[in-house]
Every structure is written in C-alpha cells, then in structure tokens.
Amino acid sequence: MNAHLKADVTLSQFVMIDVQSRLATVMPTDAMQAVIKNCSILLQTAGMLGVPVLLTEQYPKGLGHTVPELSVLVPHIHPVEKTVFSCMAEARFSRQLTRDHSQIVLAGMESHICILQTALDLIAAGKQVFVVEDAVVSRNLANKANAIARMRGAGCIITNTESVVFEWLGAAEGEVFKAVSKLIR
C-alpha cells in the first residue's frame, strides 16, 4: 500500500462517477446540490493543477448525461459510457486510468453502488483510493453511511473536498491558490 496519507497533486487522478441529469432528480435535493458544488470545485481545481480527470456515465440513454453544471466545466472530456456498476469492469475506463498516478480520488453517485464497487476494485488493483465524502450521494442516507463505512474498512481514505484541494495545493500562495480560495467561499 502506498504510504502517502495525503492527496498528492503529482500522484492523483480525479474520477467523477455518474453525476447524471435523470439520476440527480431522484437524490435528496440538498445533498445533490452539495455534490454538484463540490464536484465543481474538484473539477476546476484539478483543471488548474493538471490533475487528470476521468468521467463516467451509467447507461446515458436511460439516465441522461452528466449534469450541465459540471459538463460545461470539462467540455474536452468525453465520459466513459458503461452499464457495469464497477467502473473497473469497463475496459475503456481501465485503459484511461493513468498508470503513473497511484491515487484515485472518487466523487459522484451512488455511494453504495458504483462508488463502492469501483473503490473496492481499485483497492484490489493496488491503487490508493480517496473517497470525497461530501461529493458522493445515495438516494438513501443510510446506504451512503454504510458504503462509507465499508470503503473505510477496505482501506479507502475518506476525505472531503476542501482537504483534497488544499492537499493538492500544498501551500497558500500563487494564483491557483487565490482562484481555489474563491471557489470554496
């Protein structure tokens, strides 16, 4: 297991799983708004710092595409379409994982299905997995809590949006720090 306990900007890849329009409408409203806000902060910070980003969409014909508030931030990234719950079971996803990035930072939905199964498979593949607790959601809060406990028990680092972005930044200096500080206000 990698000994780094902090998200390292040079080792991280950010993965946003299935934040899709039709799926978003069945999530608790306040929790969904927080996930969109926090995924936005993570996507923008990753872009400013050169952290590779990977997006997925579960059966987009039925569940819609990535919510517009987030897809507009990454127009150059084509989501990996899938029907499997673990992203690792989708060959196109596995091919796009950056081999020299040992840390995978996960956000999206649903916590107890696609996030959980992907996290467990990433751990099994030798990756260090950071689950951004305030950037994941499930329809049922008890299912999210159970998934977080299972992922923590499996060796995932459970973290939050601000911890990740400030660990990526490393210091309170420079233009990127100023821009990120504005995002989190």
HUGI-V658721 format. One record per helix or strand of 2 or more residues. SS is the DSSP state (helix for helix, strand for strand). FROM is the first residue (numbers start at 1). LEN is the number of residues. If there is no record, write none. Layout:
ss:SS from:FROM len:LEN
ss:SS from:FROM len:LEN
This chain:
ss:strand from:12 len:6
ss:helix from:21 len:4
ss:helix from:29 len:21
ss:strand from:52 len:7
ss:helix from:60 len:4
ss:helix from:68 len:7
ss:strand from:80 len:3
ss:helix from:87 len:3
ss:helix from:91 len:6
ss:strand from:103 len:7
ss:helix from:111 len:14
ss:strand from:128 len:10
ss:helix from:141 len:14
ss:strand from:157 len:3
ss:helix from:161 len:9
ss:helix from:174 len:11
